[in-house]
Amino acid sequence: MSPFAVCVYCASSDAVAPSNLALAEQVGREIGRRGWTLVSGGGRRSMMGAVAKGARAGGGRTVGVIPRSMVQREWADHDSDELLVTDTMRDRKSMMDAHADAFLALPGGIGTLEELFEVWSSGVLALHLKPIVLLDPEGHYTGLLTWLRGLVDGGFARPEALDRVAVTADVTAALDACKL
């Protein structure tokens, strides 16, 4: 049986605060310590690179999934145990989804949100039953979560949709929620 695999979504921007890089590295180390496989976007920069380095340092296996155009820009994490190159971003997300048993979103930007919302909406539609977890120790997503509760209040989403994502500020609790 393959080890449990968690797909981590996070920032690839070099402008993030050092605390976010430390968080990503901590998450990666804990994934490795648990003997899990990290599935990531295959980048070597910023939080994406930090989570992969942390996972390898913790003894975990890393699977990076990256579009060919990003490899050509020299963004790829060639230290990945397995680096899967796709033709498009859509192919990338599909391959990441297929390799994952759970999804964990760390602080990130538009790309992170897009990935999170896609797996979230497909989970709400019961197209998969995989856990979805949002790790937010510094309140990065506070405004978004307030807005999402407003969608429920306005009748645009059912309360069960919000229940489909576990939200926590604690690394251990986030990874524990991946296995529920």
C-alpha positions, 0 to 999 in steps of 0.5 A: 500500500502506498503511503498517505499523500497530502497535497499542499497548496501554498504561495510561490511568491518570493515576497511572503513574510519569513514566518510563512516560509517557516510555517511551510517548512514546519508542515513539510517536516511534519509530513515527512515525520509521519511517513507521508508523501507530499504532493505539491506544485513542483516549484522550488521557490518560496513556500512551495520550495520550503514545504518540499525541503521540509518534507524531505528533511523529515524523511518524506517522499515528495511528488512535484507536479509542474507545467512544462512552461514553469520548468522552462522558466527554471522554477522546478524543484528538481530535488523532488523524488518524482517530478511530473511535468504536465502540458497545462495548469489544468492538467497539473491540478488534475494530476495533483488531485489524483495523487492526493488522499487529502488537501491542505491549504497554507497561506497563499494568493490567487493560485492557492485560492483557485486550487482550494476552491476547486477541490472544495467545490468538487468536495461539496458536490461529493465528487470526492470525499477527501479531507480539505483543511485550511491552516491559518495560524496568522489570520491570513484567511480571516476576511475570506472566511467572514465573506464565506459566512456571508454567502451562507447568510445570504442564501448563496451557499449552504452551511454544510459547504463551510463544514466541508473544510476544516479550519485550524491555526495549529500544524498538528491539528491540520495534519491530523484533520487530513486523516479524518 
